[in-house]
């Protein structure tokens, strides 16, 4: 039986995967570059720490926020 801690980790991993795939598709970059952008962002740190329940938000909204606030030049 899966405990709630394991389930939470699986959910976070799936969320990160969805965000990275969305970044790659939206920015028309390869997955490796999308991973680099995501994992070097403040968003990744917030999701990892569970800051303010941010990991419970929709991946598209989180990815769009990342693009708008951290990746726009």
PyMOL Python script that loads the backbone (N, CA, C, O; Angstrom):
from pymol import cmd

cmd.read_pdbstr("""\
ATOM      1  N   UNK A   1       0.842  -1.192   0.000  1.00  0.00           N
ATOM      2  CA  UNK A   1       0.000   0.000   0.000  1.00  0.00           C
ATOM      3  C   UNK A   1       0.884   1.251   0.000  1.00  0.00           C
ATOM      4  O   UNK A   1       1.889   1.315   0.708  1.00  0.00           O
ATOM      5  N   UNK A   2       0.504   2.216  -0.783  1.00  0.00           N
ATOM      6  CA  UNK A   2       1.267   3.458  -0.887  1.00  0.00           C
ATOM      7  C   UNK A   2       0.845   4.398   0.230  1.00  0.00           C
ATOM      8  O   UNK A   2      -0.345   4.626   0.447  1.00  0.00           O
ATOM      9  N   UNK A   3       1.839   4.949   0.946  1.00  0.00           N
ATOM     10  CA  UNK A   3       1.499   5.906   1.995  1.00  0.00           C
ATOM     11  C   UNK A   3       1.413   7.313   1.406  1.00  0.00           C
ATOM     12  O   UNK A   3       1.802   7.547   0.262  1.00  0.00           O
ATOM     13  N   UNK A   4       0.910   8.221   2.189  1.00  0.00           N
ATOM     14  CA  UNK A   4       0.655   9.582   1.684  1.00  0.00           C
ATOM     15  C   UNK A   4       1.936  10.316   1.306  1.00  0.00           C
ATOM     16  O   UNK A   4       1.914  11.148   0.399  1.00  0.00           O
ATOM     17  N   UNK A   5       3.048  10.034   1.975  1.00  0.00           N
ATOM     18  CA  UNK A   5       4.310  10.689   1.643  1.00  0.00           C
ATOM     19  C   UNK A   5       4.786  10.247   0.257  1.00  0.00           C
ATOM     20  O   UNK A   5       5.225  11.068  -0.548  1.00  0.00           O
ATOM     21  N   UNK A   6       4.694   8.942  -0.009  1.00  0.00           N
ATOM     22  CA  UNK A   6       5.086   8.434  -1.324  1.00  0.00           C
ATOM     23  C   UNK A   6       4.178   8.984  -2.414  1.00  0.00           C
ATOM     24  O   UNK A   6       4.644   9.354  -3.492  1.00  0.00           O
ATOM     25  N   UNK A   7       2.899   9.037  -2.134  1.00  0.00           N
ATOM     26  CA  UNK A   7       1.930   9.549  -3.097  1.00  0.00           C
ATOM     27  C   UNK A   7       2.208  11.017  -3.410  1.00  0.00           C
ATOM     28  O   UNK A   7       2.102  11.444  -4.560  1.00  0.00           O
ATOM     29  N   UNK A   8       2.561  11.777  -2.391  1.00  0.00           N
ATOM     30  CA  UNK A   8       2.886  13.187  -2.571  1.00  0.00           C
ATOM     31  C   UNK A   8       4.122  13.351  -3.459  1.00  0.00           C
ATOM     32  O   UNK A   8       4.160  14.245  -4.305  1.00  0.00           O
ATOM     33  N   UNK A   9       5.123  12.500  -3.273  1.00  0.00           N
ATOM     34  CA  UNK A   9       6.335  12.558  -4.092  1.00  0.00           C
ATOM     35  C   UNK A   9       6.031  12.214  -5.546  1.00  0.00           C
ATOM     36  O   UNK A   9       6.534  12.864  -6.461  1.00  0.00           O
ATOM     37  N   UNK A  10       5.218  11.204  -5.752  1.00  0.00           N
ATOM     38  CA  UNK A  10       4.835  10.819  -7.110  1.00  0.00           C
ATOM     39  C   UNK A  10       4.085  11.966  -7.783  1.00  0.00           C
ATOM     40  O   UNK A  10       4.315  12.256  -8.957  1.00  0.00           O
ATOM     41  N   UNK A  11       3.199  12.611  -7.050  1.00  0.00           N
ATOM     42  CA  UNK A  11       2.442  13.740  -7.592  1.00  0.00           C
ATOM     43  C   UNK A  11       3.387  14.872  -7.989  1.00  0.00           C
ATOM     44  O   UNK A  11       3.232  15.457  -9.061  1.00  0.00           O
ATOM     45  N   UNK A  12       4.364  15.185  -7.135  1.00  0.00           N
ATOM     46  CA  UNK A  12       5.327  16.249  -7.440  1.00  0.00           C
ATOM     47  C   UNK A  12       6.139  15.908  -8.682  1.00  0.00           C
ATOM     48  O   UNK A  12       6.378  16.770  -9.528  1.00  0.00           O
ATOM     49  N   UNK A  13       6.562  14.651  -8.793  1.00  0.00           N
ATOM     50  CA  UNK A  13       7.335  14.235  -9.961  1.00  0.00           C
ATOM     51  C   UNK A  13       6.511  14.371 -11.237  1.00  0.00           C
ATOM     52  O   UNK A  13       7.014  14.836 -12.260  1.00  0.00           O
ATOM     53  N   UNK A  14       5.256  13.968 -11.176  1.00  0.00           N
ATOM     54  CA  UNK A  14       4.377  14.105 -12.341  1.00  0.00           C
ATOM     55  C   UNK A  14       4.139  15.570 -12.684  1.00  0.00           C
ATOM     56  O   UNK A  14       4.095  15.935 -13.859  1.00  0.00           O
ATOM     57  N   UNK A  15       3.986  16.405 -11.668  1.00  0.00           N
ATOM     58  CA  UNK A  15       3.801  17.837 -11.881  1.00  0.00           C
ATOM     59  C   UNK A  15       5.022  18.427 -12.583  1.00  0.00           C
ATOM     60  O   UNK A  15       4.885  19.190 -13.539  1.00  0.00           O
ATOM     61  N   UNK A  16       6.210  18.075 -12.108  1.00  0.00           N
ATOM     62  CA  UNK A  16       7.434  18.586 -12.719  1.00  0.00           C
ATOM     63  C   UNK A  16       7.559  18.115 -14.169  1.00  0.00           C
ATOM     64  O   UNK A  16       7.959  18.887 -15.041  1.00  0.00           O
ATOM     65  N   UNK A  17       7.224  16.872 -14.422  1.00  0.00           N
ATOM     66  CA  UNK A  17       7.266  16.339 -15.781  1.00  0.00           C
ATOM     67  C   UNK A  17       6.304  17.098 -16.690  1.00  0.00           C
ATOM     68  O   UNK A  17       6.653  17.447 -17.818  1.00  0.00           O
ATOM     69  N   UNK A  18       5.102  17.351 -16.199  1.00  0.00           N
ATOM     70  CA  UNK A  18       4.116  18.092 -16.986  1.00  0.00           C
ATOM     71  C   UNK A  18       4.585  19.513 -17.273  1.00  0.00           C
ATOM     72  O   UNK A  18       4.412  20.009 -18.387  1.00  0.00           O
ATOM     73  N   UNK A  19       5.171  20.166 -16.286  1.00  0.00           N
ATOM     74  CA  UNK A  19       5.677  21.533 -16.475  1.00  0.00           C
ATOM     75  C   UNK A  19       6.789  21.547 -17.513  1.00  0.00           C
ATOM     76  O   UNK A  19       6.802  22.404 -18.397  1.00  0.00           O
ATOM     77  N   UNK A  20       7.720  20.606 -17.414  1.00  0.00           N
ATOM     78  CA  UNK A  20       8.848  20.545 -18.351  1.00  0.00           C
ATOM     79  C   UNK A  20       8.356  20.273 -19.775  1.00  0.00           C
ATOM     80  O   UNK A  20       8.814  20.913 -20.722  1.00  0.00           O
ATOM     81  N   UNK A  21       7.442  19.343 -19.925  1.00  0.00           N
ATOM     82  CA  UNK A  21       6.891  19.059 -21.254  1.00  0.00           C
ATOM     83  C   UNK A  21       6.162  20.275 -21.822  1.00  0.00           C
ATOM     84  O   UNK A  21       6.266  20.565 -23.014  1.00  0.00           O
ATOM     85  N   UNK A  22       5.432  20.976 -20.977  1.00  0.00           N
ATOM     86  CA  UNK A  22       4.713  22.178 -21.412  1.00  0.00           C
ATOM     87  C   UNK A  22       5.703  23.264 -21.837  1.00  0.00           C
ATOM     88  O   UNK A  22       5.500  23.921 -22.858  1.00  0.00           O
ATOM     89  N   UNK A  23       6.766  23.454 -21.063  1.00  0.00           N
ATOM     90  CA  UNK A  23       7.787  24.442 -21.423  1.00  0.00           C
ATOM     91  C   UNK A  23       8.400  24.104 -22.776  1.00  0.00           C
ATOM     92  O   UNK A  23       8.546  24.980 -23.628  1.00  0.00           O
ATOM     93  N   UNK A  24       8.756  22.849 -22.974  1.00  0.00           N
ATOM     94  CA  UNK A  24       9.380  22.429 -24.233  1.00  0.00           C
ATOM     95  C   UNK A  24       8.452  22.705 -25.414  1.00  0.00           C
ATOM     96  O   UNK A  24       8.885  23.231 -26.439  1.00  0.00           O
ATOM     97  N   UNK A  25       7.187  22.352 -25.269  1.00  0.00           N
ATOM     98  CA  UNK A  25       6.236  22.546 -26.361  1.00  0.00           C
ATOM     99  C   UNK A  25       5.948  24.023 -26.610  1.00  0.00           C
ATOM    100  O   UNK A  25       5.906  24.463 -27.758  1.00  0.00           O
ATOM    101  N   UNK A  26       5.752  24.777 -25.555  1.00  0.00           N
ATOM    102  CA  UNK A  26       5.388  26.186 -25.687  1.00  0.00           C
ATOM    103  C   UNK A  26       6.549  27.033 -26.198  1.00  0.00           C
ATOM    104  O   UNK A  26       6.359  27.905 -27.046  1.00  0.00           O
ATOM    105  N   UNK A  27       7.746  26.778 -25.685  1.00  0.00           N
ATOM    106  CA  UNK A  27       8.911  27.564 -26.081  1.00  0.00           C
ATOM    107  C   UNK A  27       9.618  26.994 -27.307  1.00  0.00           C
ATOM    108  O   UNK A  27      10.566  27.587 -27.822  1.00  0.00           O
ATOM    109  N   UNK A  28       9.141  25.820 -27.773  1.00  0.00           N
ATOM    110  CA  UNK A  28       9.736  25.135 -28.927  1.00  0.00           C
ATOM    111  C   UNK A  28      11.231  24.886 -28.710  1.00  0.00           C
ATOM    112  O   UNK A  28      12.073  25.231 -29.539  1.00  0.00           O
ATOM    113  N   UNK A  29      11.519  24.272 -27.563  1.00  0.00           N
ATOM    114  CA  UNK A  29      12.888  23.901 -27.196  1.00  0.00           C
ATOM    115  C   UNK A  29      12.905  22.405 -26.885  1.00  0.00           C
ATOM    116  O   UNK A  29      11.853  21.793 -26.698  1.00  0.00           O
ATOM    117  N   UNK A  30      14.107  21.819 -26.829  1.00  0.00           N
ATOM    118  CA  UNK A  30      14.157  20.395 -26.527  1.00  0.00           C
ATOM    119  C   UNK A  30      13.977  20.174 -25.021  1.00  0.00           C
ATOM    120  O   UNK A  30      14.085  21.102 -24.220  1.00  0.00           O
ATOM    121  N   UNK A  31      13.704  18.942 -24.671  1.00  0.00           N
ATOM    122  CA  UNK A  31      13.410  18.619 -23.270  1.00  0.00           C
ATOM    123  C   UNK A  31      14.576  18.921 -22.340  1.00  0.00           C
ATOM    124  O   UNK A  31      14.373  19.353 -21.206  1.00  0.00           O
ATOM    125  N   UNK A  32      15.780  18.699 -22.810  1.00  0.00           N
ATOM    126  CA  UNK A  32      16.961  18.961 -21.977  1.00  0.00           C
ATOM    127  C   UNK A  32      17.039  20.444 -21.597  1.00  0.00           C
ATOM    128  O   UNK A  32      17.317  20.781 -20.446  1.00  0.00           O
ATOM    129  N   UNK A  33      16.797  21.311 -22.552  1.00  0.00           N
ATOM    130  CA  UNK A  33      16.817  22.758 -22.283  1.00  0.00           C
ATOM    131  C   UNK A  33      15.652  23.149 -21.373  1.00  0.00           C
ATOM    132  O   UNK A  33      15.808  23.984 -20.483  1.00  0.00           O
ATOM    133  N   UNK A  34      14.499  22.548 -21.597  1.00  0.00           N
ATOM    134  CA  UNK A  34      13.339  22.824 -20.739  1.00  0.00           C
ATOM    135  C   UNK A  34      13.616  22.387 -19.305  1.00  0.00           C
ATOM    136  O   UNK A  34      13.250  23.079 -18.356  1.00  0.00           O
ATOM    137  N   UNK A  35      14.268  21.230 -19.154  1.00  0.00           N
ATOM    138  CA  UNK A  35      14.622  20.756 -17.808  1.00  0.00           C
ATOM    139  C   UNK A  35      15.574  21.730 -17.136  1.00  0.00           C
ATOM    140  O   UNK A  35      15.419  22.041 -15.955  1.00  0.00           O
ATOM    141  N   UNK A  36      16.556  22.211 -17.883  1.00  0.00           N
ATOM    142  CA  UNK A  36      17.524  23.160 -17.331  1.00  0.00           C
ATOM    143  C   UNK A  36      16.832  24.436 -16.877  1.00  0.00           C
ATOM    144  O   UNK A  36      17.116  24.951 -15.795  1.00  0.00           O
ATOM    145  N   UNK A  37      15.930  24.943 -17.697  1.00  0.00           N
ATOM    146  CA  UNK A  37      15.199  26.165 -17.336  1.00  0.00           C
ATOM    147  C   UNK A  37      14.341  25.934 -16.087  1.00  0.00           C
ATOM    148  O   UNK A  37      14.306  26.768 -15.182  1.00  0.00           O
ATOM    149  N   UNK A  38      13.662  24.806 -16.053  1.00  0.00           N
ATOM    150  CA  UNK A  38      12.795  24.520 -14.904  1.00  0.00           C
ATOM    151  C   UNK A  38      13.608  24.345 -13.627  1.00  0.00           C
ATOM    152  O   UNK A  38      13.336  25.004 -12.624  1.00  0.00           O
ATOM    153  N   UNK A  39      14.604  23.460 -13.657  1.00  0.00           N
ATOM    154  CA  UNK A  39      15.330  23.139 -12.428  1.00  0.00           C
ATOM    155  C   UNK A  39      16.215  24.281 -11.920  1.00  0.00           C
ATOM    156  O   UNK A  39      16.662  24.249 -10.774  1.00  0.00           O
ATOM    157  N   UNK A  40      16.471  25.290 -12.759  1.00  0.00           N
ATOM    158  CA  UNK A  40      17.227  26.452 -12.279  1.00  0.00           C
ATOM    159  C   UNK A  40      16.296  27.600 -11.866  1.00  0.00           C
ATOM    160  O   UNK A  40      16.755  28.708 -11.588  1.00  0.00           O
ATOM    161  N   UNK A  41      14.998  27.328 -11.828  1.00  0.00           N
ATOM    162  CA  UNK A  41      14.023  28.379 -11.507  1.00  0.00           C
ATOM    163  C   UNK A  41      13.642  28.392 -10.028  1.00  0.00           C
ATOM    164  O   UNK A  41      13.848  27.423  -9.297  1.00  0.00           O
ATOM    165  N   UNK A  42      13.084  29.518  -9.625  1.00  0.00           N
ATOM    166  CA  UNK A  42      12.536  29.646  -8.275  1.00  0.00           C
ATOM    167  C   UNK A  42      11.343  28.717  -8.099  1.00  0.00           C
ATOM    168  O   UNK A  42      11.107  28.192  -7.011  1.00  0.00           O
ATOM    169  N   UNK A  43      10.598  28.521  -9.175  1.00  0.00           N
ATOM    170  CA  UNK A  43       9.426  27.655  -9.129  1.00  0.00           C
ATOM    171  C   UNK A  43       9.800  26.246  -8.699  1.00  0.00           C
ATOM    172  O   UNK A  43       9.106  25.650  -7.875  1.00  0.00           O
ATOM    173  N   UNK A  44      10.882  25.704  -9.239  1.00  0.00           N
ATOM    174  CA  UNK A  44      11.317  24.350  -8.878  1.00  0.00           C
ATOM    175  C   UNK A  44      11.603  24.258  -7.383  1.00  0.00           C
ATOM    176  O   UNK A  44      11.246  23.278  -6.729  1.00  0.00           O
ATOM    177  N   UNK A  45      12.244  25.280  -6.859  1.00  0.00           N
ATOM    178  CA  UNK A  45      12.555  25.292  -5.423  1.00  0.00           C
ATOM    179  C   UNK A  45      11.280  25.390  -4.586  1.00  0.00           C
ATOM    180  O   UNK A  45      11.175  24.762  -3.532  1.00  0.00           O
ATOM    181  N   UNK A  46      10.324  26.171  -5.051  1.00  0.00           N
ATOM    182  CA  UNK A  46       9.064  26.313  -4.326  1.00  0.00           C
ATOM    183  C   UNK A  46       8.276  25.010  -4.332  1.00  0.00           C
ATOM    184  O   UNK A  46       7.697  24.633  -3.313  1.00  0.00           O
ATOM    185  N   UNK A  47       8.246  24.325  -5.458  1.00  0.00           N
ATOM    186  CA  UNK A  47       7.529  23.060  -5.539  1.00  0.00           C
ATOM    187  C   UNK A  47       8.206  22.013  -4.658  1.00  0.00           C
ATOM    188  O   UNK A  47       7.537  21.264  -3.945  1.00  0.00           O
ATOM    189  N   UNK A  48       9.521  21.966  -4.711  1.00  0.00           N
ATOM    190  CA  UNK A  48      10.259  20.983  -3.907  1.00  0.00           C
ATOM    191  C   UNK A  48      10.002  21.174  -2.411  1.00  0.00           C
ATOM    192  O   UNK A  48       9.854  20.200  -1.672  1.00  0.00           O
ATOM    193  N   UNK A  49       9.950  22.420  -1.977  1.00  0.00           N
ATOM    194  CA  UNK A  49       9.741  22.688  -0.552  1.00  0.00           C
ATOM    195  C   UNK A  49       8.270  22.679  -0.157  1.00  0.00           C
ATOM    196  O   UNK A  49       7.944  22.703   1.030  1.00  0.00           O
ATOM    197  N   UNK A  50       7.382  22.645  -1.147  1.00  0.00           N
ATOM    198  CA  UNK A  50       5.955  22.665  -0.848  1.00  0.00           C
ATOM    199  C   UNK A  50       5.492  24.024  -0.346  1.00  0.00           C
ATOM    200  O   UNK A  50       4.509  24.133   0.387  1.00  0.00           O
ATOM    201  N   UNK A  51       6.213  25.049  -0.751  1.00  0.00           N
ATOM    202  CA  UNK A  51       5.953  26.415  -0.296  1.00  0.00           C
ATOM    203  C   UNK A  51       4.550  26.880  -0.670  1.00  0.00           C
ATOM    204  O   UNK A  51       4.183  26.882  -1.845  1.00  0.00           O
ATOM    205  N   UNK A  52       3.786  27.265   0.311  1.00  0.00           N
ATOM    206  CA  UNK A  52       2.433  27.819   0.125  1.00  0.00           C
ATOM    207  C   UNK A  52       1.488  26.900  -0.653  1.00  0.00           C
ATOM    208  O   UNK A  52       0.532  27.377  -1.266  1.00  0.00           O
ATOM    209  N   UNK A  53       1.739  25.607  -0.637  1.00  0.00           N
ATOM    210  CA  UNK A  53       0.869  24.678  -1.343  1.00  0.00           C
ATOM    211  C   UNK A  53       0.919  24.837  -2.851  1.00  0.00           C
ATOM    212  O   UNK A  53      -0.002  24.422  -3.554  1.00  0.00           O
ATOM    213  N   UNK A  54       1.990  25.434  -3.350  1.00  0.00           N
ATOM    214  CA  UNK A  54       2.102  25.730  -4.784  1.00  0.00           C
ATOM    215  C   UNK A  54       2.042  24.463  -5.631  1.00  0.00           C
ATOM    216  O   UNK A  54       1.633  24.508  -6.791  1.00  0.00           O
ATOM    217  N   UNK A  55       2.448  23.343  -5.059  1.00  0.00           N
ATOM    218  CA  UNK A  55       2.451  22.089  -5.815  1.00  0.00           C
ATOM    219  C   UNK A  55       1.042  21.589  -6.133  1.00  0.00           C
ATOM    220  O   UNK A  55       0.874  20.640  -6.900  1.00  0.00           O
ATOM    221  N   UNK A  56       0.038  22.224  -5.547  1.00  0.00           N
ATOM    222  CA  UNK A  56      -1.346  21.823  -5.798  1.00  0.00           C
ATOM    223  C   UNK A  56      -2.006  22.602  -6.934  1.00  0.00           C
ATOM    224  O   UNK A  56      -3.165  22.354  -7.266  1.00  0.00           O
ATOM    225  N   UNK A  57      -1.278  23.537  -7.528  1.00  0.00           N
ATOM    226  CA  UNK A  57      -1.822  24.334  -8.626  1.00  0.00           C
ATOM    227  C   UNK A  57      -1.660  23.602  -9.960  1.00  0.00           C
ATOM    228  O   UNK A  57      -0.877  22.658 -10.063  1.00  0.00           O
ATOM    229  N   UNK A  58      -2.388  24.032 -10.959  1.00  0.00           N
ATOM    230  CA  UNK A  58      -2.355  23.436 -12.284  1.00  0.00           C
ATOM    231  C   UNK A  58      -0.998  23.673 -12.957  1.00  0.00           C
ATOM    232  O   UNK A  58      -0.447  24.772 -12.892  1.00  0.00           O
ATOM    233  N   UNK A  59      -0.472  22.638 -13.597  1.00  0.00           N
ATOM    234  CA  UNK A  59       0.851  22.737 -14.217  1.00  0.00           C
ATOM    235  C   UNK A  59       0.903  23.799 -15.315  1.00  0.00           C
ATOM    236  O   UNK A  59       1.933  24.451 -15.485  1.00  0.00           O
ATOM    237  N   UNK A  60      -0.175  23.984 -16.054  1.00  0.00           N
ATOM    238  CA  UNK A  60      -0.170  24.989 -17.123  1.00  0.00           C
ATOM    239  C   UNK A  60      -0.041  26.390 -16.542  1.00  0.00           C
ATOM    240  O   UNK A  60       0.705  27.220 -17.061  1.00  0.00           O
ATOM    241  N   UNK A  61      -0.767  26.646 -15.469  1.00  0.00           N
ATOM    242  CA  UNK A  61      -0.672  27.960 -14.822  1.00  0.00           C
ATOM    243  C   UNK A  61       0.719  28.185 -14.253  1.00  0.00           C
ATOM    244  O   UNK A  61       1.273  29.278 -14.367  1.00  0.00           O
ATOM    245  N   UNK A  62       1.276  27.160 -13.647  1.00  0.00           N
ATOM    246  CA  UNK A  62       2.628  27.283 -13.092  1.00  0.00           C
ATOM    247  C   UNK A  62       3.656  27.516 -14.196  1.00  0.00           C
ATOM    248  O   UNK A  62       4.548  28.351 -14.050  1.00  0.00           O
ATOM    249  N   UNK A  63       3.533  26.782 -15.295  1.00  0.00           N
ATOM    250  CA  UNK A  63       4.468  26.943 -16.408  1.00  0.00           C
ATOM    251  C   UNK A  63       4.333  28.321 -17.049  1.00  0.00           C
ATOM    252  O   UNK A  63       5.337  28.960 -17.364  1.00  0.00           O
ATOM    253  N   UNK A  64       3.106  28.778 -17.241  1.00  0.00           N
ATOM    254  CA  UNK A  64       2.894  30.112 -17.810  1.00  0.00           C
ATOM    255  C   UNK A  64       3.471  31.194 -16.902  1.00  0.00           C
ATOM    256  O   UNK A  64       4.063  32.161 -17.381  1.00  0.00           O
ATOM    257  N   UNK A  65       3.299  31.032 -15.605  1.00  0.00           N
ATOM    258  CA  UNK A  65       3.856  31.970 -14.640  1.00  0.00           C
ATOM    259  C   UNK A  65       5.380  31.956 -14.718  1.00  0.00           C
ATOM    260  O   UNK A  65       6.017  33.008 -14.663  1.00  0.00           O
ATOM    261  N   UNK A  66       5.954  30.789 -14.843  1.00  0.00           N
ATOM    262  CA  UNK A  66       7.412  30.676 -14.982  1.00  0.00           C
ATOM    263  C   UNK A  66       7.896  31.384 -16.240  1.00  0.00           C
ATOM    264  O   UNK A  66       8.875  32.129 -16.195  1.00  0.00           O
ATOM    265  N   UNK A  67       7.228  31.159 -17.347  1.00  0.00           N
ATOM    266  CA  UNK A  67       7.590  31.803 -18.607  1.00  0.00           C
ATOM    267  C   UNK A  67       7.486  33.318 -18.480  1.00  0.00           C
ATOM    268  O   UNK A  67       8.387  34.048 -18.893  1.00  0.00           O
ATOM    269  N   UNK A  68       6.398  33.777 -17.913  1.00  0.00           N
ATOM    270  CA  UNK A  68       6.150  35.223 -17.822  1.00  0.00           C
ATOM    271  C   UNK A  68       7.081  35.928 -16.843  1.00  0.00           C
ATOM    272  O   UNK A  68       7.573  37.021 -17.123  1.00  0.00           O
ATOM    273  N   UNK A  69       7.321  35.303 -15.701  1.00  0.00           N
ATOM    274  CA  UNK A  69       8.053  36.000 -14.640  1.00  0.00           C
ATOM    275  C   UNK A  69       9.537  35.677 -14.525  1.00  0.00           C
ATOM    276  O   UNK A  69      10.300  36.469 -13.971  1.00  0.00           O
ATOM    277  N   UNK A  70       9.951  34.535 -15.035  1.00  0.00           N
ATOM    278  CA  UNK A  70      11.362  34.188 -14.879  1.00  0.00           C
ATOM    279  C   UNK A  70      12.105  34.021 -16.204  1.00  0.00           C
ATOM    280  O   UNK A  70      13.327  34.169 -16.249  1.00  0.00           O
ATOM    281  N   UNK A  71      11.392  33.718 -17.265  1.00  0.00           N
ATOM    282  CA  UNK A  71      12.076  33.416 -18.525  1.00  0.00           C
ATOM    283  C   UNK A  71      11.957  34.496 -19.576  1.00  0.00           C
ATOM    284  O   UNK A  71      12.663  34.457 -20.584  1.00  0.00           O
ATOM    285  N   UNK A  72      11.078  35.460 -19.364  1.00  0.00           N
ATOM    286  CA  UNK A  72      10.923  36.511 -20.372  1.00  0.00           C
ATOM    287  C   UNK A  72      12.092  37.483 -20.304  1.00  0.00           C
ATOM    288  O   UNK A  72      12.567  37.850 -19.229  1.00  0.00           O
ATOM    289  N   UNK A  73      12.528  37.878 -21.466  1.00  0.00           N
ATOM    290  CA  UNK A  73      13.693  38.794 -21.529  1.00  0.00           C
ATOM    291  C   UNK A  73      13.278  40.195 -21.856  1.00  0.00           C
ATOM    292  O   UNK A  73      14.125  41.084 -21.947  1.00  0.00           O
TER     293      UNK A  73
END
""", "prot")
cmd.dss("prot")
cmd.show_as("cartoon", "prot")
cmd.util.cbc("prot")
cmd.orient("prot")
